[in-house]
Amino acid sequence: MNKSFYTVEKLEEGTFRIDECGRDNCYLLLGEEDTLLIDCSIGTGHLPTLLSTLTRLPVTVAATHAHGDHAGAGYQFPALFVPKEEITLNFRIQNLRFYRRKLLSNTMKKQGITKKNIDGSIFRAKWLPMEDGRVFDLGGRTVRTFRVPGHTAGSTVFADETRLLLFLGDSICPVLPMHTYRCLPLSSWLPGARRVLALANEGYTMFCGHGDGRMSAELLAQQIAWVQEILKQYPHNETKHRRAFYPEFSAEGCVGFDPANLY
Ligand SMILES: [Zn+2]
């Protein structure tokens, strides 16, 4: 265990962002009786040890989706809620140690993290099916989930209805990841994104699964407009798969997509 692999940022009283070497974010929400850990990172360190410095309450773990950088460390906990659509052999394979080791970023390597730091067998992880609309009652704090399909079929957003916070995973990020392996068609992302924007306009603050976690309502509105422009430019799917960015790649905000996977 090396705690320095994780950086903890207190977002407000009882709400923490846990940054895994600048690679991905998990969020810890404290209630009066229970706590919820949203996503659990690749697993470069031992998260339960870190969490024990933040709370003595039991921890319920749930993943926004089953990619290895969000569900990978699930084996460190007794059980992990995963969107039920994603309890498949394919997603299990994506969480194997071999594939999680491939997720090491250059930033992580610069910090001295090697493949050896990523351990643990996914077959030790107990995946519990998470239905659409599942509610987590933490005692004085209620978190309701809903699907925003697109990045994956089961991509889930967690809405903290007590504190008006939204945890997005990869459903919505400044660089919208709709160009990665096995995303749904780009057009399928719009309804869920509009639902999230409506909540943001009602006063919810958004946090996403990568970077510093910040995501603004203005950028989300812009991304929705960009996606509509892409669909106008490409009335049909192209035949050849490729990775594209609109209007161009920018870490500040853009849409990643595959012109062969729009409809
Ligand atoms: Zn993902």
Residues whose N, C-alpha, C, O or C-beta is under 5 A from the ligand:
A	BS01	ZN	H67 D170
